[in-house]
């Protein structure tokens, strides 16, 4: 076959000239710097908000595989953006021919089918199609086909290019860049979804803020340093003990001089310790900030530890990424071979005269390389996601132990955490384990207590505390602290304190510096549970004299109370028996060898057996039972040396028989009981030393005659009863000095009252007396006479015989005048005369002047 060259068989030799019109203008060249190109570029900054870098603090929750995955996602996104940019350039109306270029296939199979373009793909390096077609040995069934005319119109070429691009080019080759962008965006959204989801983002943001503040807080460094110093001091104390023990053993075999190097070494060690710089002090602002951090950590822990939503969301998004990775890998490997450079395109022959075209997809080669590169990135991304799943399920991420932190820092009360709180700490460990170590300080109650102590010391200076000193009822110099979060260390700088009263103060720990309070004799703890350090316990065991405790449950009674050997007074106020058991929880008091006074304010059914342990030295026992009936008194018989017994509010209807065996009893107080009669008073004659009998606030209607058997009686208080008459034989208690019968129903006083020559105090106020016996004014030692709120109409002039009278109450009677002889009471002042002003005005002026100027 001969070679035929014809203009009608090939392309138009002037392709840019149309047979029906002028030459088409040449398209403008567009490079990367042209404005049109830049206008078509996809701005990468639009994807910035998809990632979590909007809040850089979230980086502490990104392990290394998430960081690497994020960069891989950005690289995959750049591949998609680059491919989309190329596609966007090709869409330009002036550059349509650059998108795909098609030429008619001049060789057709005689069997009826068009020959494909595989020969072009295999021989792309030949010079031209025509030389290949002529020099190639053609089979007997191949013939050369001529077109209708010499060339095709430019519009026909554009049509064929568009037609073949839509019909012949595989969809994956056309939309590959867009798929890459979509998948990359899905990867990015999946990686940062838990940072955006409302149910998790708030917890994450709060955790990151708290974590950063805990990391930067000066208190973290201070707390760790203090614990380290304490541990070093403990080791130093142990070393000193061992050294002193060794030196003592050496002195047994050597001279006394052999121990001098040891002493010098100990001294030098002590000097070195004192010369070391102390941890820097926190100012008040830093202390308040640290205190607020403790509260935030507590609330955050309570809120986050209850659920595992963060863990679930992280697992869910990781599983989604693994599934996405598998899906992309499978379909990409299958579809990437469909990105072909030369494709065969069938076009209706009526339009161009050719039924087959060979088209060159000029982006195919680049897209194919980008696709394989993308598959590699996706593969690495998928392996990271699989490793993340392995990390999630291989380790117990819902539990976090601070055991290593406890061993390293020495803060032993740091609690372990669980659920989402634990998961967040595991993630922060992948970033930097130092974060959880410093964060753990704010989970420790010991650390919080030390911070509270530091803030207290800032607020309560020694000068401020010294200004609160005052004398109490016992005439001791007392420091009263009320509702503080702790006990300031500055308290122990006030050496003159004699009584320390703490009320409604929690977390009280008395340090060894209590030894500086050399004058301290009394401690009052009102609903303030206290702990003692060993040095403080040793000091108080030898020096504390009075202890007053008020508590809400038996468990709050401190055990160190039972070791105070020098204690003389113990006052307990609170329940001494449990709700389910009536047995008292008061342990043995055997160690309290100097105890003299014991007061129990509780609701007892019997005297605690522990009281018997101090029967040999106990002198005063007070039981305030708040109306609960005290039924068992057998323990009283063993208190042989008891001098004073007070049974208040014990529901007594009779005087307990156990009282009569107390031969050393001097004072008996039966206030606020249910006594209606005291016939048993005769048995009190066995208490030969009884000097004080108080029966006030009962329902006694009379006093028996045999009260006269109480010859040693000096004080009788029968006020607030229902006594109608006073037995004359009462006046045979000749040692009686104090007689109080106020708030009764007395109508008269016996004339034998004049026998009471030792009487100094007499109160019959708030009775029904109409007159007074003249013998009353024979009690010349009378100092106080209270006659108010009766029905007395006259006052005898013999009142002037009361030479020692210093107070006279007459207000509330029916007096019309006062005798002028009242001025003969040399010790009675006008201010101590309690009477109506109208009666005072009726006194002669000279009487008033004499009484006023005394």
Secondary structure, 3 states (H helix, E strand, C coil): CCCCCCCCCCCCCCCCECCCCCECCCCCCCCCCCHHHHHHCCCHHHHHHHCHHHCHHHHHHCCHHHHHHHHHHHHHHHHHHHHHHHHHHHCCHHHHHHCCEEEECCEEECCCCECCCHHHHHCCCCCCHHHHHHHCCCCCCEEECCCCCCCCCHHHHHHHHHHHHHHCCCHHHHHHHHHHHHHHHHHHHHHHHHHHCHHHHHHHHHHHHHHHHHHHCHHHHHHHHHHHHHHHHHHHHHHHHHHHHHHHHHHCCCCHHHHHHHHHHHHHHHHHHHHCCCCCCCCHHHHHHHHHHHHHHHHHHHHHCCCCHHHHHHHHHHHHHHHHHHHHHHHHHHHHHHCCCEEEEECCHHHHCCCEEEEECCCHHHHHHHHHHHHHHHHHHHHHHHHHHHHHHHCCCCEECCHHHHHHHCCCCCCCEEHHHHHHHHHHHHHCHHHHHHHHHHHCHHHHHHHHHHHHHHHCCHHHHHCCEEECCCCCEEEEEECCCCCCHHHHHCCCCCEEEEECCCCEEECHHHHHCCCCCEEEEECCCEEECHHHHHHHHHHCCEEEEECCCHHHCCHHHHHCCCCCEEEEECCCECCCCCCECCCCCCCCCCCCEEEEECCCCECCHHHHHHCCCCCEEEEECCCCCCCECHHHHHCCCCCEEEEECCCCCCCCHHHHHCCCCCEEECCCCCCCCCHHHHHHHHCCCCCEEECCCCCCCCCCHHHHHCCCCCEEECCCCCCCCCCHHHHHCCCCCEEECCCCCCCCCCHHHHHCCCCCEEECCCCCCCCCCHHHHHCCCCCEEECCCCCCCCCCHHHHHCCCCCEEECCCCCCCCCCHHHHHCCCCCHHHEECCHHHHHCCCHHHHHHHHCC
